[in-house]
Amino acid sequence: MASQRREAVRALARLARMLERSSAGLSLAHYRVLSGVAAGDARASALAMRLTLGRPAVSAAVESLSARGLLERTAVPDDLRGSTLRLTPRGEQILRDVEADLLARLDKVVARTADPRRTLAVLAELGTALDELATERLQAGAR
């Protein structure tokens, strides 16, 4: 079991590296920020918690993505330091293009497994588990 777990971690690290190289000039951290905003995480603090990135890393990514014209920030009424994030039309297009490339690469890897549908289902379950952990962290921090 320990050997299988170690191999799983190594495989995930290799998959992340492969996806990083294929993301067309968009780092995985920047991809994660864009996809998080697209999924509805419009505040940087919520985004940082969900993506398990530090606030400085999210702030730097937001700054960079804004400078590239992929994200825009809007001030939040009654919150002098807060802002709402939204993808620009260019950001939406870049996200679609990068995701299409990432999905194509993932499909090539998954097609080599014994049960591609089950492999995708397990990967999706991992995403759900990560979301649950992030929610628990957020709730624990709010106490």
N, CA, C and O atoms as a GROMACS GRO file, in nm:
protein
  572
    1MET      N    1   0.083  -0.120   0.000
    1MET     CA    2   0.000   0.000   0.000
    1MET      C    3   0.087   0.126   0.000
    1MET      O    4   0.058   0.220  -0.074
    2ALA      N    5   0.192   0.129   0.082
    2ALA     CA    6   0.280   0.246   0.088
    2ALA      C    7   0.346   0.269  -0.047
    2ALA      O    8   0.360   0.384  -0.091
    3SER      N    9   0.387   0.162  -0.112
    3SER     CA   10   0.450   0.174  -0.243
    3SER      C   11   0.353   0.231  -0.346
    3SER      O   12   0.390   0.314  -0.428
    4GLN      N   13   0.228   0.185  -0.341
    4GLN     CA   14   0.126   0.235  -0.434
    4GLN      C   15   0.097   0.382  -0.408
    4GLN      O   16   0.078   0.459  -0.503
    5ARG      N   17   0.093   0.422  -0.283
    5ARG     CA   18   0.070   0.563  -0.250
    5ARG      C   19   0.185   0.649  -0.300
    5ARG      O   20   0.164   0.757  -0.354
    6ARG      N   21   0.307   0.600  -0.281
    6ARG     CA   22   0.425   0.674  -0.327
    6ARG      C   23   0.421   0.688  -0.479
    6ARG      O   24   0.449   0.796  -0.532
    7GLU      N   25   0.386   0.582  -0.548
    7GLU     CA   26   0.376   0.587  -0.695
    7GLU      C   27   0.266   0.682  -0.739
    7GLU      O   28   0.280   0.751  -0.840
    8ALA      N   29   0.156   0.688  -0.664
    8ALA     CA   30   0.047   0.780  -0.697
    8ALA      C   31   0.095   0.925  -0.684
    8ALA      O   32   0.065   1.008  -0.770
    9VAL      N   33   0.168   0.955  -0.577
    9VAL     CA   34   0.220   1.091  -0.558
    9VAL      C   35   0.315   1.126  -0.671
    9VAL      O   36   0.310   1.236  -0.726
   10ARG      N   37   0.401   1.033  -0.706
   10ARG     CA   38   0.496   1.058  -0.814
   10ARG      C   39   0.425   1.079  -0.947
   10ARG      O   40   0.463   1.165  -1.026
   11ALA      N   41   0.322   0.999  -0.971
   11ALA     CA   42   0.246   1.013  -1.096
   11ALA      C   43   0.176   1.149  -1.102
   11ALA      O   44   0.174   1.213  -1.207
   12LEU      N   45   0.118   1.192  -0.989
   12LEU     CA   46   0.052   1.323  -0.986
   12LEU      C   47   0.152   1.435  -1.009
   12LEU      O   48   0.122   1.531  -1.079
   13ALA      N   49   0.270   1.422  -0.952
   13ALA     CA   50   0.374   1.524  -0.973
   13ALA      C   51   0.416   1.529  -1.120
   13ALA      O   52   0.434   1.637  -1.176
   14ARG      N   53   0.431   1.411  -1.182
   14ARG     CA   54   0.469   1.407  -1.324
   14ARG      C   55   0.357   1.463  -1.411
   14ARG      O   56   0.383   1.533  -1.508
   15LEU      N   57   0.233   1.431  -1.376
   15LEU     CA   58   0.119   1.483  -1.452
   15LEU      C   59   0.113   1.636  -1.440
   15LEU      O   60   0.089   1.705  -1.539
   16ALA      N   61   0.135   1.687  -1.320
   16ALA     CA   62   0.134   1.832  -1.301
   16ALA      C   63   0.244   1.896  -1.386
   16ALA      O   64   0.221   2.000  -1.449
   17ARG      N   65   0.360   1.836  -1.389
   17ARG     CA   66   0.472   1.889  -1.470
   17ARG      C   67   0.436   1.888  -1.618
   17ARG      O   68   0.462   1.984  -1.690
   18MET      N   69   0.375   1.778  -1.664
   18MET     CA   70   0.336   1.770  -1.804
   18MET      C   71   0.233   1.878  -1.838
   18MET      O   72   0.241   1.942  -1.943
   19LEU      N   73   0.138   1.898  -1.750
   19LEU     CA   74   0.035   1.998  -1.773
   19LEU      C   75   0.094   2.139  -1.768
   19LEU      O   76   0.054   2.226  -1.846
   20GLU      N   77   0.188   2.160  -1.678
   20GLU     CA   78   0.254   2.291  -1.668
   20GLU      C   79   0.322   2.326  -1.800
   20GLU      O   80   0.314   2.440  -1.846
   21ARG      N   81   0.389   2.230  -1.860
   21ARG     CA   82   0.460   2.256  -1.985
   21ARG      C   83   0.365   2.282  -2.101
   21ARG      O   84   0.405   2.341  -2.201
   22SER      N   85   0.242   2.239  -2.089
   22SER     CA   86   0.150   2.250  -2.202
   22SER      C   87   0.054   2.367  -2.191
   22SER      O   88  -0.039   2.380  -2.271
   23SER      N   89   0.074   2.453  -2.093
   23SER     CA   90  -0.028   2.554  -2.068
   23SER      C   91  -0.004   2.687  -2.138
   23SER      O   92  -0.049   2.791  -2.090
   24ALA      N   93   0.064   2.684  -2.250
   24ALA     CA   94   0.074   2.799  -2.343
   24ALA      C   95   0.111   2.931  -2.276
   24ALA      O   96   0.041   3.031  -2.293
   25GLY      N   97   0.219   2.931  -2.202
   25GLY     CA   98   0.265   3.056  -2.142
   25GLY      C   99   0.189   3.099  -2.019
   25GLY      O  100   0.210   3.209  -1.968
   26LEU      N  101   0.102   3.015  -1.970
   26LEU     CA  102   0.024   3.044  -1.850
   26LEU      C  103   0.067   2.942  -1.745
   26LEU      O  104   0.046   2.822  -1.764
   27SER      N  105   0.127   2.987  -1.636
   27SER     CA  106   0.169   2.894  -1.532
   27SER      C  107   0.046   2.825  -1.473
   27SER      O  108  -0.066   2.875  -1.485
   28LEU      N  109   0.069   2.710  -1.412
   28LEU     CA  110  -0.044   2.642  -1.349
   28LEU      C  111  -0.104   2.727  -1.237
   28LEU      O  112  -0.226   2.724  -1.216
   29ALA      N  113  -0.022   2.802  -1.166
   29ALA     CA  114  -0.076   2.891  -1.062
   29ALA      C  115  -0.168   2.995  -1.124
   29ALA      O  116  -0.275   3.023  -1.070
   30HIS      N  117  -0.128   3.051  -1.237
   30HIS     CA  118  -0.214   3.149  -1.305
   30HIS      C  119  -0.338   3.082  -1.362
   30HIS      O  120  -0.447   3.138  -1.357
   31TYR      N  121  -0.321   2.961  -1.415
   31TYR     CA  122  -0.437   2.886  -1.464
   31TYR      C  123  -0.536   2.862  -1.349
   31TYR      O  124  -0.656   2.881  -1.365
   32ARG      N  125  -0.483   2.821  -1.234
   32ARG     CA  126  -0.568   2.795  -1.119
   32ARG      C  127  -0.644   2.920  -1.077
   32ARG      O  128  -0.762   2.912  -1.042
   33VAL      N  129  -0.579   3.034  -1.081
   33VAL     CA  130  -0.646   3.159  -1.044
   33VAL      C  131  -0.756   3.191  -1.146
   33VAL      O  132  -0.869   3.222  -1.107
   34LEU      N  133  -0.724   3.184  -1.274
   34LEU     CA  134  -0.826   3.212  -1.377
   34LEU      C  135  -0.944   3.116  -1.366
   34LEU      O  136  -1.059   3.157  -1.372
   35SER      N  137  -0.915   2.987  -1.350
   35SER     CA  138  -1.024   2.889  -1.343
   35SER      C  139  -1.104   2.907  -1.214
   35SER      O  140  -1.225   2.885  -1.212
   36GLY      N  141  -1.037   2.946  -1.105
   36GLY     CA  142  -1.109   2.973  -0.980
   36GLY      C  143  -1.203   3.090  -0.993
   36GLY      O  144  -1.316   3.086  -0.945
   37VAL      N  145  -1.157   3.196  -1.058
   37VAL     CA  146  -1.243   3.313  -1.080
   37VAL      C  147  -1.359   3.273  -1.171
   37VAL      O  148  -1.474   3.312  -1.147
   38ALA      N  149  -1.331   3.197  -1.275
   38ALA     CA  150  -1.436   3.153  -1.367
   38ALA      C  151  -1.540   3.066  -1.294
   38ALA      O  152  -1.658   3.066  -1.330
   39ALA      N  153  -1.495   2.993  -1.192
   39ALA     CA  154  -1.586   2.906  -1.116
   39ALA      C  155  -1.666   2.982  -1.010
   39ALA      O  156  -1.752   2.924  -0.944
   40GLY      N  157  -1.637   3.112  -0.995
   40GLY     CA  158  -1.717   3.192  -0.904
   40GLY      C  159  -1.645   3.247  -0.782
   40GLY      O  160  -1.706   3.317  -0.702
   41ASP      N  161  -1.517   3.216  -0.766
   41ASP     CA  162  -1.441   3.273  -0.654
   41ASP      C  163  -1.395   3.413  -0.692
   41ASP      O  164  -1.288   3.431  -0.749
   42ALA      N  165  -1.478   3.511  -0.661
   42ALA     CA  166  -1.452   3.648  -0.707
   42ALA      C  167  -1.368   3.730  -0.610
   42ALA      O  168  -1.324   3.840  -0.646
   43ARG      N  169  -1.345   3.682  -0.490
   43ARG     CA  170  -1.261   3.754  -0.393
   43ARG      C  171  -1.128   3.681  -0.379
   43ARG      O  172  -1.125   3.558  -0.372
   44ALA      N  173  -1.020   3.756  -0.374
   44ALA     CA  174  -0.886   3.698  -0.366
   44ALA      C  175  -0.869   3.612  -0.241
   44ALA      O  176  -0.802   3.509  -0.247
   45SER      N  177  -0.927   3.653  -0.130
   45SER     CA  178  -0.912   3.576  -0.005
   45SER      C  179  -0.977   3.439  -0.018
   45SER      O  180  -0.919   3.339   0.025
   46ALA      N  181  -1.097   3.432  -0.077
   46ALA     CA  182  -1.164   3.303  -0.097
   46ALA      C  183  -1.087   3.218  -0.197
   46ALA      O  184  -1.076   3.096  -0.181
   47LEU      N  185  -1.035   3.282  -0.297
   47LEU     CA  186  -0.956   3.213  -0.399
   47LEU      C  187  -0.831   3.151  -0.337
   47LEU      O  188  -0.798   3.036  -0.364
   48ALA      N  189  -0.762   3.227  -0.254
   48ALA     CA  190  -0.641   3.177  -0.188
   48ALA      C  191  -0.673   3.054  -0.104
   48ALA      O  192  -0.599   2.955  -0.107
   49MET      N  193  -0.781   3.060  -0.029
   49MET     CA  194  -0.817   2.948   0.057
   49MET      C  195  -0.855   2.826  -0.025
   49MET      O  196  -0.811   2.715   0.005
   50ARG      N  197  -0.935   2.845  -0.128
   50ARG     CA  198  -0.979   2.732  -0.210
   50ARG      C  199  -0.864   2.667  -0.285
   50ARG      O  200  -0.859   2.545  -0.299
   51LEU      N  201  -0.772   2.749  -0.333
   51LEU     CA  202  -0.662   2.696  -0.414
   51LEU      C  203  -0.541   2.658  -0.330
   51LEU      O  204  -0.439   2.613  -0.382
   52THR      N  205  -0.554   2.675  -0.199
   52THR     CA  206  -0.442   2.650  -0.106
   52THR      C  207  -0.315   2.722  -0.150
   52THR      O  208  -0.206   2.666  -0.149
   53LEU      N  209  -0.333   2.845  -0.189
   53LEU     CA  210  -0.221   2.934  -0.220
   53LEU      C  211  -0.219   3.042  -0.114
   53LEU      O  212  -0.324   3.081  -0.062
   54GLY      N  213  -0.102   3.091  -0.081
   54GLY     CA  214  -0.093   3.202   0.012
   54GLY      C  215  -0.148   3.329  -0.049
   54GLY      O  216  -0.149   3.344  -0.171
   55ARG      N  217  -0.194   3.419   0.035
   55ARG     CA  218  -0.248   3.545  -0.016
   55ARG      C  219  -0.146   3.624  -0.097
   55ARG      O  220  -0.182   3.684  -0.198
   56PRO      N  221  -0.017   3.626  -0.056
   56PRO     CA  222   0.080   3.697  -0.139
   56PRO      C  223   0.092   3.636  -0.279
   56PRO      O  224   0.107   3.709  -0.378
   57ALA      N  225   0.085   3.503  -0.288
   57ALA     CA  226   0.094   3.437  -0.419
   57ALA      C  227  -0.027   3.472  -0.504
   57ALA      O  228  -0.014   3.497  -0.624
   58VAL      N  229  -0.145   3.475  -0.444
   58VAL     CA  230  -0.266   3.511  -0.518
   58VAL      C  231  -0.260   3.658  -0.559
   58VAL      O  232  -0.296   3.692  -0.672
   59SER      N  233  -0.215   3.743  -0.470
   59SER     CA  234  -0.203   3.885  -0.503
   59SER      C  235  -0.108   3.907  -0.620
   59SER      O  236  -0.136   3.986  -0.711
   60ALA      N  237   0.005   3.837  -0.618
   60ALA     CA  238   0.102   3.849  -0.728
   60ALA      C  239   0.042   3.797  -0.858
   60ALA      O  240   0.060   3.858  -0.963
   61ALA      N  241  -0.029   3.684  -0.851
   61ALA     CA  242  -0.092   3.628  -0.971
   61ALA      C  243  -0.199   3.723  -1.024
   61ALA      O  244  -0.207   3.746  -1.145
   62VAL      N  245  -0.281   3.778  -0.935
   62VAL     CA  246  -0.386   3.872  -0.977
   62VAL      C  247  -0.324   3.994  -1.042
   62VAL      O  248  -0.372   4.042  -1.145
   63GLU      N  249  -0.216   4.045  -0.984
   63GLU     CA  250  -0.147   4.162  -1.040
   63GLU      C  251  -0.097   4.131  -1.181
   63GLU      O  252  -0.116   4.210  -1.273
   64SER      N  253  -0.030   4.016  -1.195
   64SER     CA  254   0.024   3.976  -1.325
   64SER      C  255  -0.085   3.954  -1.429
   64SER      O  256  -0.075   4.000  -1.542
   65LEU      N  257  -0.190   3.883  -1.389
   65LEU     CA  258  -0.300   3.854  -1.482
   65LEU      C  259  -0.375   3.982  -1.521
   65LEU      O  260  -0.421   3.995  -1.634
   66SER      N  261  -0.386   4.074  -1.426
   66SER     CA  262  -0.450   4.203  -1.456
   66SER      C  263  -0.365   4.282  -1.555
   66SER      O  264  -0.417   4.342  -1.649
   67ALA      N  265  -0.234   4.283  -1.532
   67ALA     CA  266  -0.143   4.355  -1.622
   67ALA      C  267  -0.147   4.298  -1.763
   67ALA      O  268  -0.127   4.371  -1.861
   68ARG      N  269  -0.173   4.168  -1.775
   68ARG     CA  270  -0.182   4.103  -1.906
   68ARG      C  271  -0.320   4.120  -1.969
   68ARG      O  272  -0.342   4.076  -2.082
   69GLY      N  273  -0.412   4.184  -1.897
   69GLY     CA  274  -0.545   4.207  -1.950
   69GLY      C  275  -0.636   4.085  -1.943
   69GLY      O  276  -0.733   4.076  -2.018
   70LEU      N  277  -0.605   3.991  -1.853
   70LEU     CA  278  -0.685   3.869  -1.842
   70LEU      C  279  -0.785   3.874  -1.727
   70LEU      O  280  -0.885   3.802  -1.727
   71LEU      N  281  -0.758   3.959  -1.630
   71LEU     CA  282  -0.845   3.976  -1.512
   71LEU      C  283  -0.869   4.124  -1.491
   71LEU      O  284  -0.785   4.208  -1.526
   72GLU      N  285  -0.983   4.155  -1.435
   72GLU     CA  286  -1.004   4.292  -1.392
   72GLU      C  287  -1.057   4.291  -1.249
   72GLU      O  288  -1.130   4.202  -1.208
   73ARG      N  289  -1.017   4.394  -1.177
   73ARG     CA  290  -1.058   4.409  -1.037
   73ARG      C  291  -1.156   4.525  -1.027
   73ARG      O  292  -1.139   4.629  -1.091
   74THR      N  293  -1.257   4.505  -0.947
   74THR     CA  294  -1.356   4.608  -0.921
   74THR      C  295  -1.362   4.629  -0.770
   74THR      O  296  -1.369   4.533  -0.694
   75ALA      N  297  -1.360   4.754  -0.728
   75ALA     CA  298  -1.367   4.784  -0.585
   75ALA      C  299  -1.499   4.734  -0.526
   75ALA      O  300  -1.603   4.736  -0.591
   76VAL      N  301  -1.490   4.688  -0.403
   76VAL     CA  302  -1.609   4.641  -0.332
   76VAL      C  303  -1.660   4.756  -0.245
   76VAL      O  304  -1.587   4.810  -0.163
   77PRO      N  305  -1.787   4.793  -0.264
   77PRO     CA  306  -1.843   4.899  -0.179
   77PRO      C  307  -1.833   4.860  -0.032
   77PRO      O  308  -1.850   4.743   0.002
   78ASP      N  309  -1.805   4.953   0.053
   78ASP     CA  310  -1.797   4.933   0.198
   78ASP      C  311  -1.677   4.848   0.241
   78ASP      O  312  -1.672   4.803   0.355
   79ASP      N  313  -1.582   4.824   0.151
   79ASP     CA  314  -1.460   4.749   0.187
   79ASP      C  315  -1.344   4.817   0.115
   79ASP      O  316  -1.319   4.791  -0.003
   80LEU      N  317  -1.274   4.903   0.185
   80LEU     CA  318  -1.169   4.982   0.123
   80LEU      C  319  -1.057   4.898   0.064
   80LEU      O  320  -0.996   4.938  -0.036
   81ARG      N  321  -1.028   4.783   0.123
   81ARG     CA  322  -0.918   4.699   0.074
   81ARG      C  323  -0.965   4.589  -0.021
   81ARG      O  324  -0.883   4.530  -0.091
   82GLY      N  325  -1.092   4.560  -0.024
   82GLY     CA  326  -1.143   4.448  -0.102
   82GLY      C  327  -1.170   4.482  -0.247
   82GLY      O  328  -1.199   4.596  -0.282
   83SER      N  329  -1.160   4.378  -0.330
   83SER     CA  330  -1.198   4.394  -0.470
   83SER      C  331  -1.257   4.263  -0.520
   83SER      O  332  -1.229   4.155  -0.467
   84THR      N  333  -1.339   4.276  -0.621
   84THR     CA  334  -1.400   4.161  -0.686
   84THR      C  335  -1.323   4.135  -0.815
   84THR      O  336  -1.288   4.228  -0.887
   85LEU      N  337  -1.298   4.009  -0.843
   85LEU     CA  338  -1.225   3.970  -0.963
   85LEU      C  339  -1.320   3.916  -1.067
   85LEU      O  340  -1.418   3.849  -1.036
   86ARG      N  341  -1.287   3.945  -1.192
   86ARG     CA  342  -1.366   3.889  -1.303
   86ARG      C  343  -1.274   3.874  -1.422
   86ARG      O  344  -1.183   3.954  -1.444
   87LEU      N  345  -1.301   3.770  -1.500
   87LEU     CA  346  -1.223   3.749  -1.623
   87LEU      C  347  -1.264   3.852  -1.727
   87LEU      O  348  -1.382   3.886  -1.740
   88THR      N  349  -1.167   3.900  -1.800
   88THR     CA  350  -1.196   3.985  -1.915
   88THR      C  351  -1.232   3.892  -2.031
   88THR      O  352  -1.208   3.771  -2.021
   89PRO      N  353  -1.287   3.943  -2.139
   89PRO     CA  354  -1.312   3.857  -2.256
   89PRO      C  355  -1.183   3.787  -2.302
   89PRO      O  356  -1.187   3.669  -2.340
   90ARG      N  357  -1.071   3.858  -2.300
   90ARG     CA  358  -0.944   3.796  -2.338
   90ARG      C  359  -0.906   3.686  -2.239
   90ARG      O  360  -0.856   3.581  -2.280
   91GLY      N  361  -0.930   3.710  -2.110
   91GLY     CA  362  -0.904   3.608  -2.009
   91GLY      C  363  -0.989   3.484  -2.029
   91GLY      O  364  -0.942   3.372  -2.013
   92GLU      N  365  -1.115   3.505  -2.065
   92GLU     CA  366  -1.204   3.392  -2.093
   92GLU      C  367  -1.153   3.310  -2.211
   92GLU      O  368  -1.155   3.187  -2.207
   93GLN      N  369  -1.106   3.379  -2.316
   93GLN     CA  370  -1.054   3.309  -2.434
   93GLN      C  371  -0.927   3.232  -2.402
   93GLN      O  372  -0.912   3.116  -2.441
   94ILE      N  373  -0.835   3.295  -2.331
   94ILE     CA  374  -0.711   3.228  -2.292
   94ILE      C  375  -0.742   3.105  -2.208
   94ILE      O  376  -0.684   2.999  -2.229
   95LEU      N  377  -0.834   3.118  -2.113
   95LEU     CA  378  -0.872   3.006  -2.029
   95LEU      C  379  -0.930   2.892  -2.113
   95LEU      O  380  -0.895   2.776  -2.092
   96ARG      N  381  -1.017   2.924  -2.208
   96ARG     CA  382  -1.073   2.820  -2.296
   96ARG      C  383  -0.962   2.751  -2.376
   96ARG      O  384  -0.961   2.628  -2.386
   97ASP      N  385  -0.870   2.829  -2.432
   97ASP     CA  386  -0.762   2.772  -2.513
   97ASP      C  387  -0.671   2.682  -2.430
   97ASP      O  388  -0.637   2.572  -2.470
   98VAL      N  389  -0.632   2.732  -2.313
   98VAL     CA  390  -0.543   2.654  -2.226
   98VAL      C  391  -0.613   2.527  -2.179
   98VAL      O  392  -0.553   2.420  -2.178
   99GLU      N  393  -0.740   2.538  -2.141
   99GLU     CA  394  -0.811   2.419  -2.096
   99GLU      C  395  -0.826   2.317  -2.207
   99GLU      O  396  -0.816   2.197  -2.182
  100ALA      N  397  -0.848   2.362  -2.329
  100ALA     CA  398  -0.858   2.267  -2.441
  100ALA      C  399  -0.727   2.190  -2.457
  100ALA      O  400  -0.728   2.069  -2.479
  101ASP      N  401  -0.615   2.260  -2.446
  101ASP     CA  402  -0.484   2.196  -2.457
  101ASP      C  403  -0.460   2.101  -2.340
  101ASP      O  404  -0.414   1.989  -2.359
  102LEU      N  405  -0.492   2.145  -2.218
  102LEU     CA  406  -0.474   2.061  -2.101
  102LEU      C  407  -0.560   1.936  -2.110
  102LEU      O  408  -0.515   1.826  -2.077
  103LEU      N  409  -0.684   1.952  -2.154
  103LEU     CA  410  -0.774   1.836  -2.167
  103LEU      C  411  -0.724   1.738  -2.272
  103LEU      O  412  -0.733   1.616  -2.253
  104ALA      N  413  -0.672   1.789  -2.381
  104ALA     CA  414  -0.618   1.700  -2.485
  104ALA      C  415  -0.501   1.619  -2.431
  104ALA      O  416  -0.491   1.499  -2.459
  105ARG      N  417  -0.415   1.682  -2.355
  105ARG     CA  418  -0.300   1.611  -2.298
  105ARG      C  419  -0.346   1.510  -2.193
  105ARG      O  420  -0.295   1.398  -2.187
  106LEU      N  421  -0.441   1.550  -2.111
  106LEU     CA  422  -0.493   1.458  -2.011
  106LEU      C  423  -0.558   1.337  -2.079
  106LEU      O  424  -0.539   1.223  -2.035
  107ASP      N  425  -0.634   1.361  -2.184
  107ASP     CA  426  -0.698   1.251  -2.257
  107ASP      C  427  -0.596   1.150  -2.309
  107ASP      O  428  -0.621   1.030  -2.306
  108LYS      N  429  -0.480   1.200  -2.357
  108LYS     CA  430  -0.377   1.109  -2.407
  108LYS      C  431  -0.323   1.019  -2.296
  108LYS      O  432  -0.297   0.901  -2.318
  109VAL      N  433  -0.307   1.075  -2.178
  109VAL     CA  434  -0.256   0.996  -2.065
  109VAL      C  435  -0.364   0.898  -2.017
  109VAL      O  436  -0.337   0.780  -1.999
  110VAL      N  437  -0.484   0.949  -1.997
  110VAL     CA  438  -0.592   0.867  -1.944
  110VAL      C  439  -0.626   0.752  -2.038
  110VAL      O  440  -0.665   0.644  -1.993
  111ALA      N  441  -0.613   0.774  -2.168
  111ALA     CA  442  -0.643   0.668  -2.266
  111ALA      C  443  -0.552   0.548  -2.249
  111ALA      O  444  -0.586   0.438  -2.294
  112ARG      N  445  -0.438   0.566  -2.184
  112ARG     CA  446  -0.343   0.456  -2.164
  112ARG      C  447  -0.370   0.376  -2.037
  112ARG      O  448  -0.298   0.280  -2.007
  113THR      N  449  -0.472   0.414  -1.962
  113THR     CA  450  -0.504   0.341  -1.840
  113THR      C  451  -0.601   0.227  -1.872
  113THR      O  452  -0.663   0.224  -1.979
  114ALA      N  453  -0.614   0.134  -1.779
  114ALA     CA  454  -0.700   0.018  -1.801
  114ALA      C  455  -0.847   0.057  -1.816
  114ALA      O  456  -0.921  -0.006  -1.892
  115ASP      N  457  -0.889   0.161  -1.745
  115ASP     CA  458  -1.028   0.204  -1.749
  115ASP      C  459  -1.032   0.357  -1.751
  115ASP      O  460  -1.044   0.421  -1.646
  116PRO      N  461  -1.023   0.416  -1.871
  116PRO     CA  462  -1.017   0.562  -1.881
  116PRO      C  463  -1.132   0.635  -1.812
  116PRO      O  464  -1.111   0.738  -1.749
  117ARG      N  465  -1.253   0.582  -1.823
  117ARG     CA  466  -1.367   0.650  -1.759
  117ARG      C  467  -1.353   0.651  -1.607
  117ARG      O  468  -1.379   0.751  -1.541
  118ARG      N  469  -1.311   0.537  -1.554
  118ARG     CA  470  -1.292   0.528  -1.408
  118ARG      C  471  -1.177   0.618  -1.364
  118ARG      O  472  -1.185   0.681  -1.258
  119THR      N  473  -1.072   0.626  -1.442
  119THR     CA  474  -0.959   0.713  -1.408
  119THR      C  475  -1.004   0.858  -1.401
  119THR      O  476  -0.968   0.930  -1.308
  120LEU      N  477  -1.082   0.902  -1.498
  120LEU     CA  478  -1.134   1.039  -1.496
  120LEU      C  479  -1.226   1.061  -1.376
  120LEU      O  480  -1.223   1.166  -1.313
  121ALA      N  481  -1.307   0.961  -1.345
  121ALA     CA  482  -1.397   0.972  -1.230
  121ALA      C  483  -1.317   0.986  -1.100
  121ALA      O  484  -1.352   1.066  -1.014
  122VAL      N  485  -1.210   0.909  -1.088
  122VAL     CA  486  -1.126   0.918  -0.967
  122VAL      C  487  -1.058   1.054  -0.959
  122VAL      O  488  -1.052   1.113  -0.852
  123LEU      N  489  -1.009   1.104  -1.070
  123LEU     CA  490  -0.948   1.237  -1.070
  123LEU      C  491  -1.051   1.344  -1.031
  123LEU      O  492  -1.019   1.436  -0.956
  124ALA      N  493  -1.172   1.332  -1.080
  124ALA     CA  494  -1.278   1.425  -1.043
  124ALA      C  495  -1.310   1.413  -0.894
  124ALA      O  496  -1.336   1.514  -0.828
  125GLU      N  497  -1.308   1.291  -0.840
  125GLU     CA  498  -1.330   1.271  -0.697
  125GLU      C  499  -1.222   1.340  -0.616
  125GLU      O  500  -1.249   1.396  -0.510
  126LEU      N  501  -1.099   1.336  -0.664
  126LEU     CA  502  -0.990   1.406  -0.596
  126LEU      C  503  -1.018   1.556  -0.590
  126LEU      O  504  -0.993   1.620  -0.489
  127GLY      N  505  -1.070   1.610  -0.699
  127GLY     CA  506  -1.106   1.752  -0.701
  127GLY      C  507  -1.212   1.783  -0.598
  127GLY      O  508  -1.204   1.885  -0.530
  128THR      N  509  -1.312   1.697  -0.587
  128THR     CA  510  -1.418   1.716  -0.487
  128THR      C  511  -1.360   1.708  -0.346
  128THR      O  512  -1.395   1.789  -0.260
  129ALA      N  513  -1.272   1.612  -0.322
  129ALA     CA  514  -1.209   1.598  -0.191
  129ALA      C  515  -1.126   1.722  -0.157
  129ALA      O  516  -1.128   1.769  -0.043
  130LEU      N  517  -1.054   1.775  -0.254
  130LEU     CA  518  -0.976   1.897  -0.232
  130LEU      C  519  -1.066   2.016  -0.200
  130LEU      O  520  -1.033   2.097  -0.113
  131ASP      N  521  -1.179   2.026  -0.269
  131ASP     CA  522  -1.274   2.134  -0.240
  131ASP      C  523  -1.329   2.122  -0.098
  131ASP      O  524  -1.343   2.222  -0.028
  132GLU      N  525  -1.359   1.998  -0.055
  132GLU     CA  526  -1.410   1.976   0.080
  132GLU      C  527  -1.306   2.016   0.184
  132GLU      O  528  -1.340   2.080   0.284
  133LEU      N  529  -1.180   1.980   0.162
  133LEU     CA  530  -1.074   2.018   0.255
  133LEU      C  531  -1.059   2.170   0.262
  133LEU      O  532  -1.038   2.226   0.369
  134ALA      N  533  -1.068   2.235   0.147
  134ALA     CA  534  -1.057   2.381   0.144
  134ALA      C  535  -1.172   2.445   0.220
  134ALA      O  536  -1.152   2.543   0.292
  135THR      N  537  -1.291   2.392   0.204
  135THR     CA  538  -1.407   2.444   0.276
  135THR      C  539  -1.390   2.426   0.427
  135THR      O  540  -1.422   2.516   0.505
  136GLU      N  541  -1.339   2.310   0.468
  136GLU     CA  542  -1.314   2.287   0.610
  136GLU      C  543  -1.211   2.385   0.664
  136GLU      O  544  -1.228   2.438   0.774
  137ARG      N  545  -1.105   2.410   0.590
  137ARG     CA  546  -1.004   2.507   0.632
  137ARG      C  547  -1.064   2.646   0.644
  137ARG      O  548  -1.036   2.720   0.739
  138LEU      N  549  -1.148   2.682   0.547
  138LEU     CA  550  -1.212   2.813   0.548
  138LEU      C  551  -1.302   2.827   0.671
  138LEU      O  552  -1.301   2.930   0.738
  139GLN      N  553  -1.379   2.723   0.699
  139GLN     CA  554  -1.468   2.726   0.815
  139GLN      C  555  -1.390   2.728   0.946
  139GLN      O  556  -1.430   2.795   1.041
  140ALA      N  557  -1.281   2.654   0.952
  140ALA     CA  558  -1.198   2.653   1.073
  140ALA      C  559  -1.132   2.789   1.095
  140ALA      O  560  -1.116   2.833   1.209
  141GLY      N  561  -1.096   2.856   0.987
  141GLY     CA  562  -1.035   2.989   0.998
  141GLY      C  563  -1.135   3.095   1.038
  141GLY      O  564  -1.098   3.198   1.095
  142ALA      N  565  -1.261   3.072   1.010
  142ALA     CA  566  -1.366   3.170   1.042
  142ALA      C  567  -1.405   3.163   1.190
  142ALA      O  568  -1.473   3.253   1.240
  143ARG      N  569  -1.363   3.059   1.259
  143ARG     CA  570  -1.401   3.043   1.400
  143ARG      C  571  -1.317   3.129   1.490
  143ARG      O  572  -1.336   3.128   1.611
   0.00000   0.00000   0.00000
